[in-house]
Amino acid sequence: MKDVDSAQKWQEKIYEDESIVDGDSSAFLTSVLVHVAILLGLGLVPMISAEDSDIDLTSVALEDEEIIELDIPEEVAFNDAPMDEVGANSDFSVEMARSEAPVIAEVSDIPEPVDFEQHEIGEIYVNETIDIASGLELNELSAVRGHTGESATGASGAVDRITQEILQSLEERKTLVIWLFDQSGSLAMQRQEIRDRFERIYRELGVLEAAENPAFARHSDKPLLSAVLSFGQQITDMLKEPTDNLSEIKEAIDKIQLDESGVENIFQAVKFTANRYAKYRDTGADGNPKRNVMMIVVCDEVGDDQMTVDDTIKRCRQLAIPVYCVGVPAPFGRSETRMKWVDPDPNYDQTPQWGVVNQGPESCLPERIKLAFSSSMEGTAVIDSGFGPWAMTRMCYATGGIYFAVHPNRNVNKSISQRETSAYSSYMDTFFDPTVMRKYRPDYVPRSEYLKRIQSSKMRTALVQAASQSWTAPMQSPQLHFVKRDEAGFNTELSEAQKDAAKLAYTIQPLMNTLQLGEAEREDENSLRWQANYDLAMGRVLATYVRTEAYNQMLAAAKRGLKLNDPKRDNTFTLVPADEITVGSQLDKARIKATEYLQRVVDKHEGTPWAHLAQQELETPIGWKWEITFTDLAPPPRPGVGVGGNPAPAQNDQANMLKKPPPKRRPPKL
């Protein structure tokens, strides 16, 4: 027992001396247990409450809210081209022709849908699904060109602008510039103007100074070489080989002879020249072309071989040769215009003569209705289209060049008379602001693609068909004055005039029917150009239809008898335009509709050729009324007979004789 008691005392001693749960630990554990109990109690309160109360959980439909989707562009594009104020709008005015490049997007909004093909120079591929401006190296950052929205008043201004293009090319590598001159007589003064500009071009480019540098002693090392060719019916190389000798270049231009054939195979000449100098685009040891090559065509017509434009474009794109053109503005919706010619030899008659030249139209196919009627001044005045001839401009556009529309009388603030028209220039009555016309650019696509776009729209198809019909059947002005000498003769004259009206109606009715086929799709058209084309066509055709039908019915009413103001004196009946239709309610409805179409063109396309012609049409009322006046039917006095039948006094014929005029020559084929 003693041993047991000792053991028990020993264990109690150990617990007292080395207990795990001492006083401090005991307090800590107690605190933890209390806090855990409190937390558990708080967590159980909601559960107990939920069991004691009946809660009805139902789903509530939220009101639909408008979801606004943010239009986030997939790609942010910017143009880092310098925007220095140069060109025709700069301080140098007509001394420079402003470029269109810096203000057009880097990627053309007009596709060039041709098959993919490998570029023949280096490792460059041409994606022809989206037409990217080719430039000198098909640089994707190059701006789209080939647009004629910015034009020049002289060839020197266009050449100065081209100088900047040459300078940019030289900054990249050595360059060959090919000058291709038209041999027609109408271009003689322009060739001389450009020839006199060459010294300034070379001085500005610093090539004359560089030519004295020993580093450029070898011909192949010359930084800038120029070639000169001329074309008409034939193509002539005016230099044996490209040169940087300014005297040789000027002499070559001076030797260009007049081609009196009148034939201008422009596109064949461009393709021939591209092949002729293709060797300069061969790849060098560094894998890059030996030279940049750019071609500058100087001409004043559309070319007699326009159907070959696609082949020419294809070859120039393969060689990456941009084509620039110093040309003429195309007349709005017309193929032909008249050019003023004055004999360059002062020994011959200096009286201006007028020759017909082909300088348009600005579109692939006619898109404008051509009507000539007594109430319209159209047909006498030619207006500017705001663009160059379609095939020439398309060639520049597709190859990465620029088309410069040059006209010395360009003025958007006033009309130009024939007397004011400069010699060797086409007569154009009105010009338009290029910044406005930029939105109305024609479709510079291959002809096949253009036809597809036409066929995809009933409205466009109807317009082009109607324009083609009217082009081959122009209207004739009707008779408006009728003198009543006797009843029978008066009625006969009215009946003959009705026959002329019937001929007009025979032409106008099909035009109206054709255009109406596309009227249902008019609101679906997004192109400003096609909207203006169609609305002007509908307005003018309807107005002409109303005038023709009303004219015919007014003559029919006149044959049934007209009330005279003074039966003893009045003998002349004249139809004059009026804002009224007195011969039928259906015609009056058509008059109102025609006015609405024309007014829409004026309101929505201000400052364009379409608005100009629509306003001109609206200025003449679309109806008729009779005016009754008197015409003296007494015969005029016979020559040599004076007052009262007495002989006229003798005249001094010798004093009245004029000096014999100088001989007169017919103008050459322009």
C-alpha positions as CSV (number, residue, x, y, z in Angstrom):
1,M,0.0,0.0,0.0
2,K,2.9,2.2,0.8
3,D,4.3,1.7,-2.7
4,V,0.9,2.5,-4.3
5,D,0.5,5.6,-2.4
6,S,4.0,6.7,-3.4
7,A,3.3,6.1,-7.1
8,Q,0.1,8.1,-6.9
9,K,1.8,11.0,-5.2
10,W,4.6,10.8,-7.9
11,Q,2.0,11.1,-10.7
12,E,0.3,14.0,-9.1
13,K,3.6,15.7,-8.8
14,I,4.3,15.3,-12.5
15,Y,0.8,16.8,-13.3
16,E,1.5,19.8,-11.1
17,D,5.0,20.4,-12.5
18,E,4.6,19.5,-16.2
19,S,0.8,19.7,-17.1
20,I,0.0,20.4,-20.8
21,V,-3.1,22.3,-19.8
22,D,-1.7,25.0,-17.6
23,G,-3.5,28.1,-16.4
24,D,-2.9,30.2,-19.6
25,S,-3.7,27.4,-22.0
26,S,-6.9,26.8,-20.2
27,A,-8.1,30.4,-20.6
28,F,-7.2,30.3,-24.3
29,L,-9.2,27.1,-24.9
30,T,-12.1,28.5,-23.0
31,S,-12.2,31.7,-25.2
32,V,-12.0,29.7,-28.4
33,L,-14.9,27.4,-27.4
34,V,-17.0,30.4,-26.4
35,H,-16.4,32.2,-29.8
36,V,-17.1,29.0,-31.8
37,A,-20.4,28.6,-29.9
38,I,-21.4,32.2,-30.7
39,L,-20.6,31.8,-34.4
40,L,-22.6,28.6,-34.7
41,G,-25.5,30.2,-33.0
42,L,-25.5,33.1,-35.4
43,G,-25.3,30.8,-38.4
44,L,-28.3,28.7,-37.3
45,V,-30.6,31.7,-36.8
46,P,-31.6,32.1,-40.6
47,M,-32.2,28.4,-40.9
48,I,-34.5,28.4,-37.9
49,S,-36.4,31.4,-39.3
50,A,-36.8,29.8,-42.7
51,E,-38.4,26.8,-41.2
52,D,-40.8,28.8,-39.2
53,S,-42.1,31.0,-42.1
54,D,-43.7,30.2,-45.4
55,I,-41.8,32.0,-48.2
56,D,-43.3,31.9,-51.8
57,L,-40.4,32.1,-54.3
58,T,-41.6,33.0,-57.8
59,S,-39.7,34.1,-60.9
60,V,-40.4,37.6,-62.2
61,A,-39.8,38.4,-65.9
62,L,-37.7,41.5,-66.3
63,E,-38.8,44.1,-68.8
64,D,-36.9,43.8,-72.1
65,E,-34.2,46.5,-72.3
66,E,-32.8,47.8,-75.5
67,I,-29.4,46.4,-76.1
68,I,-27.1,48.8,-77.8
69,E,-24.2,47.2,-79.7
70,L,-21.1,49.2,-79.9
71,D,-19.8,49.6,-83.4
72,I,-16.2,48.8,-82.8
73,P,-14.1,48.9,-86.0
74,E,-12.1,45.9,-86.8
75,E,-9.2,47.9,-87.9
76,V,-8.1,51.5,-87.4
77,A,-6.6,53.0,-90.5
78,F,-4.8,56.3,-90.8
79,N,-3.0,58.2,-93.6
80,D,0.4,59.5,-92.8
81,A,0.8,61.3,-96.1
82,P,2.0,64.9,-95.7
83,M,-0.8,67.4,-96.3
84,D,1.3,70.4,-97.5
85,E,-0.8,72.8,-99.5
86,V,0.6,72.2,-103.0
87,G,-0.9,72.3,-106.5
88,A,-3.5,74.4,-108.2
89,N,-4.9,75.6,-104.9
90,S,-1.6,76.6,-103.5
91,D,0.2,79.9,-103.4
92,F,1.6,79.1,-106.9
93,S,-2.0,78.8,-108.2
94,V,-1.9,77.5,-111.8
95,E,1.8,76.9,-111.6
96,M,1.1,73.6,-109.8
97,A,-1.6,70.9,-110.3
98,R,-2.8,69.6,-107.0
99,S,-2.5,65.9,-106.4
100,E,-5.5,63.9,-105.4
101,A,-3.4,61.3,-103.5
102,P,-3.2,62.5,-99.9
103,V,-7.0,62.8,-99.5
104,I,-8.1,59.4,-100.7
105,A,-8.0,56.2,-98.7
106,E,-5.0,53.9,-99.0
107,V,-7.2,51.0,-100.3
108,S,-9.4,51.7,-103.3
109,D,-13.1,51.4,-102.7
110,I,-13.5,50.2,-106.3
111,P,-12.5,46.6,-106.6
112,E,-10.4,45.4,-109.6
113,P,-11.9,41.9,-109.9
114,V,-9.3,40.0,-112.1
115,D,-7.7,36.6,-111.5
116,F,-4.8,36.4,-109.1
117,E,-1.4,36.3,-110.8
118,Q,2.2,36.4,-109.7
119,H,4.0,39.6,-110.3
120,E,6.9,39.2,-112.8
121,I,9.3,41.4,-110.8
122,G,10.7,40.0,-107.6
123,E,8.4,38.3,-105.1
124,I,5.5,40.7,-105.2
125,Y,2.0,39.3,-105.7
126,V,-0.9,41.4,-107.0
127,N,-4.1,40.9,-105.1
128,E,-6.6,42.0,-107.7
129,T,-9.7,41.2,-105.7
130,I,-9.1,44.5,-103.8
131,D,-7.3,46.9,-106.0
132,I,-4.5,48.5,-104.1
133,A,-2.7,51.4,-105.9
134,S,0.3,49.9,-107.5
135,G,2.6,52.9,-107.4
136,L,6.2,52.4,-108.4
137,E,6.6,49.3,-106.2
138,L,3.0,48.3,-105.5
139,N,3.4,49.8,-102.1
140,E,0.3,49.0,-100.0
141,L,0.7,52.4,-98.2
142,S,0.4,54.3,-101.5
143,A,-2.6,56.4,-101.9
144,V,-5.2,55.7,-104.6
145,R,-4.7,57.9,-107.6
146,G,-6.1,58.2,-111.2
147,H,-8.7,60.6,-110.1
148,T,-9.3,63.9,-112.0
149,G,-11.0,65.8,-109.2
150,E,-8.1,68.2,-109.0
151,S,-7.3,69.7,-112.3
152,A,-4.9,72.2,-113.8
153,T,-5.3,75.2,-116.1
154,G,-2.1,74.5,-118.0
155,A,0.2,71.7,-118.9
156,S,3.1,73.3,-116.9
157,G,1.1,73.0,-113.7
158,A,0.5,69.3,-114.3
159,V,4.2,68.8,-115.1
160,D,5.3,70.6,-111.9
161,R,3.1,68.2,-110.0
162,I,4.6,65.2,-111.8
163,T,8.0,66.6,-110.8
164,Q,7.1,65.7,-107.2
165,E,6.3,62.2,-108.2
166,I,9.7,61.9,-109.9
167,L,11.4,63.2,-106.8
168,Q,9.7,60.6,-104.6
169,S,10.7,57.9,-107.1
170,L,14.4,59.1,-107.0
171,E,14.4,58.9,-103.2
172,E,13.7,55.2,-103.6
173,R,16.0,54.3,-106.5
174,K,17.2,55.4,-109.9
175,T,14.4,56.2,-112.2
176,L,13.5,56.1,-115.9
177,V,10.9,58.6,-117.0
178,I,9.3,57.9,-120.4
179,W,7.6,60.8,-122.1
180,L,5.0,59.7,-124.7
181,F,3.7,62.6,-126.8
182,D,0.7,62.7,-129.1
183,Q,1.6,63.9,-132.6
184,S,-1.7,65.6,-133.4
185,G,-1.7,69.3,-134.5
186,S,-3.9,70.3,-131.6
187,L,-1.2,69.4,-129.1
188,A,1.6,71.4,-130.7
189,M,1.5,74.3,-128.2
190,Q,1.2,72.0,-125.3
191,R,4.3,70.0,-126.4
192,Q,6.2,73.3,-126.6
193,E,5.0,74.3,-123.1
194,I,6.2,71.1,-121.6
195,R,9.5,71.2,-123.6
196,D,10.2,74.7,-122.1
197,R,9.5,73.3,-118.7
198,F,12.2,70.5,-118.8
199,E,15.1,72.7,-117.7
200,R,13.2,73.7,-114.5
201,I,12.3,70.1,-113.9
202,Y,15.9,68.9,-114.0
203,R,17.1,71.9,-112.0
204,E,14.6,71.2,-109.3
205,L,15.5,67.5,-109.1
206,G,19.1,68.4,-108.8
207,V,20.0,66.0,-111.7
208,L,22.2,68.6,-113.5
209,E,24.3,68.9,-110.4
210,A,24.4,65.2,-109.8
211,A,25.5,64.6,-113.4
212,E,28.8,66.3,-112.6
213,N,29.5,63.9,-109.8
214,P,32.1,61.3,-110.8
215,A,29.9,58.7,-109.1
216,F,27.5,59.0,-112.0
217,A,30.0,58.8,-114.8
218,R,28.8,55.5,-116.1
219,H,25.5,55.6,-118.1
220,S,23.9,52.9,-116.0
221,D,24.6,54.9,-112.8
222,K,22.7,58.1,-113.9
223,P,20.0,58.8,-111.3
224,L,17.4,60.0,-113.8
225,L,17.1,59.0,-117.4
226,S,14.5,60.2,-119.8
227,A,13.1,58.6,-123.0
228,V,11.0,60.5,-125.5
229,L,8.6,58.8,-127.9
230,S,5.8,60.1,-130.1
231,F,2.7,58.4,-131.4
232,G,-0.2,58.8,-133.8
233,Q,-0.9,56.1,-136.3
234,Q,2.7,54.9,-135.7
235,I,5.0,54.9,-132.7
236,T,8.4,56.6,-133.0
237,D,11.3,56.5,-130.6
238,M,12.8,60.0,-130.6
239,L,16.0,58.9,-128.8
240,K,18.4,56.0,-129.5
241,E,18.5,55.3,-125.8
242,P,17.4,57.1,-122.6
243,T,19.5,60.0,-121.6
244,D,20.0,62.7,-118.9
245,N,21.3,65.2,-121.4
246,L,18.8,68.1,-121.3
247,S,19.8,69.4,-124.8
248,E,19.1,66.0,-126.3
249,I,15.8,65.7,-124.6
250,K,14.7,69.1,-125.9
251,E,15.9,68.4,-129.4
252,A,14.0,65.1,-129.4
253,I,10.7,66.9,-128.6
254,D,11.4,69.6,-131.3
255,K,11.7,66.8,-133.9
256,I,8.2,65.4,-133.3
257,Q,6.4,65.8,-136.5
258,L,2.7,66.4,-137.1
259,D,0.6,63.3,-137.9
260,E,-2.2,64.3,-140.2
261,S,-3.8,60.9,-140.1
262,G,-6.0,61.8,-137.2
263,V,-5.4,58.3,-135.7
264,E,-4.3,58.1,-132.1
265,N,-3.6,54.5,-130.9
266,I,-2.8,55.6,-127.3
267,F,-3.2,52.3,-125.6
268,Q,-1.1,50.3,-128.1
269,A,1.6,53.0,-127.8
270,V,1.6,52.6,-124.0
271,K,1.8,48.8,-124.1
272,F,4.5,48.9,-126.8
273,T,6.5,51.4,-124.7
274,A,6.2,49.3,-121.6
275,N,7.6,46.3,-123.4
276,R,10.2,48.4,-125.0
277,Y,11.7,49.5,-121.7
278,A,10.8,46.4,-119.6
279,K,14.5,45.6,-119.3
280,Y,14.9,48.5,-116.9
281,R,12.6,46.6,-114.5
282,D,14.8,43.5,-114.5
283,T,15.9,42.4,-111.0
284,G,19.5,43.4,-110.0
285,A,22.0,41.5,-107.8
286,D,20.3,42.8,-104.7
287,G,16.9,41.3,-105.7
288,N,15.3,44.6,-106.5
289,P,14.5,46.2,-109.9
290,K,17.3,48.1,-111.5
291,R,15.2,51.2,-111.8
292,N,11.8,52.6,-111.2
293,V,10.0,53.3,-114.5
294,M,7.2,55.8,-114.8
295,M,5.4,56.8,-118.0
296,I,3.9,60.2,-118.8
297,V,1.4,60.4,-121.7
298,V,0.6,63.8,-123.2
299,C,-2.5,63.8,-125.3
300,D,-5.9,65.5,-125.9
301,E,-8.2,62.7,-127.1
302,V,-9.6,59.4,-125.9
303,G,-7.7,57.2,-128.3
304,D,-9.0,55.1,-131.2
305,D,-8.1,51.8,-129.5
306,Q,-9.9,52.0,-126.2
307,M,-11.0,48.4,-126.3
308,T,-7.4,47.4,-125.6
309,V,-7.2,49.3,-122.3
310,D,-7.5,46.2,-120.1
311,D,-4.5,44.5,-121.9
312,T,-2.5,47.6,-121.5
313,I,-3.3,47.9,-117.8
314,K,-2.4,44.3,-117.2
315,R,1.0,44.7,-118.8
316,C,1.8,47.9,-116.9
317,R,0.8,46.3,-113.7
318,Q,3.0,43.3,-114.3
319,L,6.0,45.6,-114.7
320,A,4.8,48.0,-112.0
321,I,5.0,50.9,-114.3
322,P,2.5,53.7,-113.3
323,V,1.0,55.7,-116.1
324,Y,0.4,59.4,-115.7
325,C,-1.5,61.5,-118.2
326,V,-1.5,65.2,-119.0
327,G,-4.9,65.2,-120.8
328,V,-8.2,67.0,-121.2
329,P,-11.4,67.0,-119.2
330,A,-14.2,64.9,-120.7
331,P,-17.4,66.6,-121.7
332,F,-20.3,65.5,-119.6
333,G,-22.1,62.5,-121.1
334,R,-20.7,63.2,-124.6
335,S,-18.2,61.6,-126.9
336,E,-17.5,64.6,-129.0
337,T,-16.8,68.2,-128.4
338,R,-15.5,71.1,-130.6
339,M,-12.0,72.4,-130.5
340,K,-10.9,75.9,-131.4
341,W,-8.2,76.1,-134.0
342,V,-6.3,79.2,-135.1
343,D,-3.7,78.8,-137.8
344,P,-0.3,79.0,-136.2
345,D,1.2,80.8,-139.3
346,P,0.3,84.5,-139.0
347,N,0.5,84.8,-142.8
348,Y,-2.8,82.9,-143.0
349,D,-6.2,83.9,-141.9
350,Q,-6.4,84.0,-138.1
351,T,-10.1,83.6,-137.8
352,P,-10.9,80.8,-135.4
353,Q,-12.1,77.6,-136.9
354,W,-13.8,74.7,-135.0
355,G,-13.1,71.0,-135.4
356,V,-14.7,68.0,-133.8
357,V,-12.6,65.9,-131.5
358,N,-13.4,62.8,-129.3
359,Q,-12.7,63.6,-125.7
360,G,-15.4,61.6,-123.8
361,P,-17.5,60.4,-122.3
362,E,-16.3,60.2,-118.7
363,S,-18.1,56.8,-118.1
364,C,-17.7,53.4,-119.7
365,L,-21.1,53.6,-121.4
366,P,-23.4,56.5,-121.9
367,E,-25.2,57.2,-118.6
368,R,-26.9,60.5,-119.6
369,I,-30.1,61.1,-121.7
370,K,-29.4,63.4,-124.6
371,L,-32.4,65.4,-125.6
372,A,-32.7,68.5,-127.8
373,F,-35.9,70.4,-127.6
374,S,-37.1,74.0,-128.3
375,S,-37.5,74.6,-124.6
376,S,-34.0,73.4,-123.7
377,M,-30.7,75.1,-124.4
378,E,-28.9,71.8,-124.1
379,G,-27.2,70.8,-127.3
380,T,-25.6,74.2,-127.9
381,A,-23.4,74.4,-124.7
382,V,-21.0,71.6,-123.6
383,I,-20.3,71.3,-119.9
384,D,-17.4,69.7,-118.0
385,S,-17.9,66.2,-116.5
386,G,-15.4,66.8,-113.7
387,F,-13.4,63.8,-114.9
388,G,-11.1,62.7,-117.7
389,P,-12.1,60.3,-120.5
390,W,-13.0,57.0,-119.0
391,A,-10.5,54.6,-120.6
392,M,-7.5,57.0,-120.1
393,T,-8.4,57.8,-116.5
394,R,-9.0,54.1,-115.7
395,M,-5.5,53.3,-117.1
396,C,-3.9,55.9,-114.8
397,Y,-6.1,54.8,-111.8
398,A,-5.4,51.1,-112.2
399,T,-1.6,51.4,-112.6
400,G,-1.2,53.8,-109.7
401,G,-0.7,57.0,-111.7
402,I,-2.6,60.2,-111.9
403,Y,-4.8,61.7,-114.7
404,F,-4.5,65.5,-114.9
405,A,-7.4,67.2,-116.7
406,V,-5.9,70.3,-118.2
407,H,-8.0,73.2,-119.6
408,P,-6.8,76.8,-119.8
409,N,-10.3,78.2,-119.3
410,R,-11.2,76.3,-116.1
411,N,-13.2,78.6,-113.9
412,V,-15.9,77.3,-111.5
413,N,-17.3,80.8,-110.9
414,K,-18.5,81.8,-114.3
415,S,-19.6,80.5,-117.7
416,I,-17.2,80.6,-120.6
417,S,-18.2,81.8,-124.0
418,Q,-16.8,80.4,-127.3
419,R,-15.1,83.8,-127.9
420,E,-13.2,83.4,-124.6
421,T,-12.1,79.8,-125.3
422,S,-8.4,79.6,-125.8
423,A,-6.9,78.4,-129.1
424,Y,-6.4,74.6,-129.4
425,S,-8.8,74.0,-126.5
426,S,-12.3,72.5,-126.4
427,Y,-15.2,74.7,-125.8
428,M,-16.8,74.0,-122.4
429,D,-19.4,76.4,-121.0
430,T,-19.3,75.4,-117.3
431,F,-16.8,73.8,-114.9
432,F,-17.5,72.3,-111.5
433,D,-15.8,72.3,-108.1
434,P,-13.5,69.2,-107.9
435,T,-14.2,68.7,-104.2
436,V,-17.9,68.3,-104.9
437,M,-17.4,66.1,-107.9
438,R,-15.1,63.7,-106.0
439,K,-18.2,61.9,-104.6
440,Y,-19.5,61.3,-108.1
441,R,-16.6,59.4,-109.5
442,P,-17.4,56.9,-112.3
443,D,-16.7,53.2,-111.9
444,Y,-13.1,52.6,-112.9
445,V,-13.4,48.9,-113.2
446,P,-12.9,46.5,-116.2
447,R,-15.7,46.7,-118.8
448,S,-16.9,43.2,-117.9
449,E,-17.3,44.2,-114.2
450,Y,-19.0,47.4,-115.2
451,L,-21.6,45.4,-117.2
452,K,-22.1,43.1,-114.3
453,R,-22.9,46.1,-112.0
454,I,-25.3,47.4,-114.7
455,Q,-27.1,44.1,-115.0
456,S,-27.4,43.7,-111.2
457,S,-29.7,46.7,-111.1
458,K,-32.9,47.2,-113.1
459,M,-32.6,50.9,-112.6
460,R,-29.1,51.1,-114.0
461,T,-30.0,48.7,-116.8
462,A,-33.0,50.9,-117.8
463,L,-30.9,54.1,-117.7
464,V,-28.1,52.8,-119.8
465,Q,-30.6,51.3,-122.4
466,A,-32.5,54.6,-122.5
467,A,-29.3,56.6,-122.8
468,S,-28.1,54.4,-125.7
469,Q,-31.5,54.9,-127.5
470,S,-31.5,58.7,-127.1
471,W,-27.9,58.9,-128.4
472,T,-28.9,57.4,-131.7
473,A,-32.2,59.3,-132.1
474,P,-31.7,63.0,-131.1
475,M,-34.8,65.2,-131.0
476,Q,-35.7,67.8,-133.6
477,S,-37.0,71.3,-132.6
478,P,-40.7,71.7,-133.4
479,Q,-42.3,74.7,-135.2
480,L,-43.6,77.3,-132.8
481,H,-44.7,80.1,-135.1
482,F,-47.8,79.9,-137.4
483,V,-48.9,82.8,-139.6
484,K,-52.5,82.7,-140.7
485,R,-52.6,84.0,-144.2
486,D,-55.8,82.0,-145.0
487,E,-57.7,79.3,-143.2
488,A,-56.7,76.4,-145.5
489,G,-53.1,77.2,-145.5
490,F,-53.1,77.7,-141.7
491,N,-54.7,74.3,-141.1
492,T,-52.3,72.6,-143.5
493,E,-49.3,74.2,-141.6
494,L,-50.7,73.0,-138.3
495,S,-51.2,69.4,-139.6
496,E,-47.6,69.3,-140.9
497,A,-46.4,70.4,-137.5
498,Q,-48.4,67.6,-135.9
499,K,-46.6,65.1,-138.0
500,D,-43.3,66.4,-136.5
501,A,-44.8,66.1,-133.1
502,A,-45.8,62.5,-133.8
503,K,-42.2,61.7,-134.8
504,L,-41.0,63.2,-131.4
505,A,-43.6,61.1,-129.5
506,Y,-42.5,58.0,-131.4
507,T,-39.0,58.5,-129.9
508,I,-39.9,59.8,-126.5
509,Q,-42.5,57.2,-125.6
510,P,-40.0,54.2,-125.7
511,L,-37.5,56.2,-123.6
512,M,-40.1,56.8,-121.0
513,N,-41.3,53.2,-121.0
514,T,-37.7,52.0,-120.7
515,L,-36.9,54.2,-117.7
516,Q,-40.0,53.3,-115.9
517,L,-38.9,49.7,-115.8
518,G,-36.2,50.7,-113.3
519,E,-38.3,53.1,-111.2
520,A,-39.2,50.4,-108.6
521,E,-35.5,50.0,-107.6
522,R,-34.7,53.7,-107.5
523,E,-34.9,53.9,-103.7
524,D,-32.4,50.9,-103.4
525,E,-29.7,52.8,-105.2
526,N,-26.9,54.0,-102.9
527,S,-24.5,55.6,-105.5
528,L,-24.9,59.4,-105.7
529,R,-23.8,59.3,-109.3
530,W,-26.4,56.8,-110.3
531,Q,-29.1,58.5,-108.3
532,A,-28.4,61.8,-110.1
533,N,-28.2,60.1,-113.5
534,Y,-31.6,58.4,-113.1
535,D,-33.5,61.3,-111.5
536,L,-32.3,63.7,-114.2
537,A,-33.1,61.3,-117.0
538,M,-36.7,60.6,-115.6
539,G,-37.3,64.3,-115.0
540,R,-36.1,65.4,-118.5
541,V,-37.8,62.5,-120.4
542,L,-41.1,63.1,-118.6
543,A,-40.9,66.9,-119.2
544,T,-40.2,66.3,-122.9
545,Y,-43.0,63.8,-123.1
546,V,-45.4,66.3,-121.6
547,R,-44.2,69.1,-123.8
548,T,-44.6,66.9,-126.9
549,E,-48.1,65.6,-126.1
550,A,-49.3,69.0,-125.0
551,Y,-47.8,70.5,-128.2
552,N,-49.7,68.1,-130.4
553,Q,-53.0,68.6,-128.5
554,M,-52.6,72.4,-128.7
555,L,-52.2,72.2,-132.4
556,A,-55.3,70.0,-132.7
557,A,-57.2,72.6,-130.7
558,A,-56.0,75.4,-132.9
559,K,-57.3,73.6,-136.0
560,R,-60.8,73.6,-134.4
561,G,-60.5,77.3,-134.1
562,L,-58.7,79.9,-132.0
563,K,-60.3,83.1,-130.6
564,L,-58.5,86.2,-131.9
565,N,-58.0,89.3,-129.8
566,D,-58.4,91.5,-132.9
567,P,-59.7,89.5,-135.9
568,K,-59.0,92.4,-138.3
569,R,-55.4,92.7,-137.3
570,D,-54.0,89.6,-135.5
571,N,-52.7,86.9,-137.8
572,T,-49.8,85.1,-136.0
573,F,-50.0,82.4,-133.4
574,T,-47.0,81.4,-131.3
575,L,-46.6,78.6,-128.8
576,V,-44.7,79.8,-125.7
577,P,-43.8,77.7,-122.6
578,A,-46.2,78.1,-119.7
579,D,-46.7,76.6,-116.2
580,E,-50.1,75.2,-117.1
581,I,-51.6,72.3,-119.0
582,T,-55.0,73.1,-120.5
583,V,-55.4,70.0,-122.6
584,G,-55.6,67.1,-120.2
585,S,-55.4,66.2,-116.4
586,Q,-53.1,63.2,-117.0
587,L,-50.6,65.4,-118.7
588,D,-50.7,67.8,-115.8
589,K,-50.0,64.9,-113.3
590,A,-47.0,63.9,-115.5
591,R,-45.8,67.5,-115.4
592,I,-45.9,67.6,-111.6
593,K,-44.0,64.3,-111.4
594,A,-41.4,65.6,-113.8
595,T,-40.9,68.7,-111.7
596,E,-40.5,66.6,-108.6
597,Y,-37.7,64.5,-110.2
598,L,-35.9,67.6,-111.4
599,Q,-36.2,69.5,-108.2
600,R,-34.8,66.5,-106.3
601,V,-31.7,66.6,-108.5
602,V,-31.3,70.3,-107.8
603,D,-31.7,69.9,-104.0
604,K,-29.6,66.8,-103.4
605,H,-26.8,67.2,-106.0
606,E,-26.0,70.9,-105.8
607,G,-22.9,72.0,-107.6
608,T,-22.9,69.1,-110.1
609,P,-23.6,68.8,-113.9
610,W,-26.8,67.0,-113.0
611,A,-28.1,69.9,-110.9
612,H,-27.0,72.3,-113.6
613,L,-29.0,70.6,-116.3
614,A,-32.0,70.0,-114.0
615,Q,-32.1,73.7,-113.1
616,Q,-31.9,74.6,-116.7
617,E,-34.8,72.4,-117.5
618,L,-36.9,73.9,-114.6
619,E,-36.3,77.4,-115.8
620,T,-38.4,76.6,-118.8
621,P,-42.1,75.8,-117.9
622,I,-43.3,72.3,-118.9
623,G,-46.5,73.5,-120.7
624,W,-47.7,75.6,-123.6
625,K,-50.0,78.6,-124.2
626,W,-50.9,80.5,-127.3
627,E,-49.7,84.1,-127.9
628,I,-51.4,86.0,-130.7
629,T,-49.6,88.8,-132.4
630,F,-49.3,90.6,-135.8
631,T,-46.9,89.9,-138.6
632,D,-46.5,92.4,-141.5
633,L,-47.0,90.4,-144.6
634,A,-46.0,93.2,-147.0
635,P,-43.1,92.2,-149.3
636,P,-39.7,93.8,-148.5
637,P,-38.3,96.4,-150.9
638,R,-36.3,95.1,-153.8
639,P,-32.5,95.7,-153.9
640,G,-31.7,99.0,-155.7
641,V,-35.2,100.4,-155.1
642,G,-35.7,103.3,-152.8
643,V,-38.7,104.8,-151.0
644,G,-41.8,105.0,-153.1
645,G,-40.4,102.7,-155.7
646,N,-37.8,105.3,-156.9
647,P,-34.2,104.1,-157.7
648,A,-31.9,104.0,-154.7
649,P,-29.1,106.6,-154.6
650,A,-25.8,105.4,-156.1
651,Q,-23.2,104.0,-153.8
652,N,-19.4,104.5,-153.9
653,D,-18.5,100.8,-154.3
654,Q,-14.8,101.5,-154.4
655,A,-14.9,103.1,-151.0
656,N,-16.8,100.2,-149.6
657,M,-14.5,97.6,-150.9
658,L,-12.7,95.7,-148.1
659,K,-9.0,94.8,-148.1
660,K,-8.4,91.4,-149.5
661,P,-8.2,88.9,-146.6
662,P,-5.2,86.6,-146.2
663,P,-5.5,83.1,-147.5
664,K,-7.3,80.6,-145.3
665,R,-6.3,77.0,-144.6
666,R,-8.5,74.2,-143.3
667,P,-7.5,72.9,-139.9
668,P,-5.6,69.6,-139.9
669,K,-7.3,66.5,-138.4
670,L,-7.4,67.2,-134.7
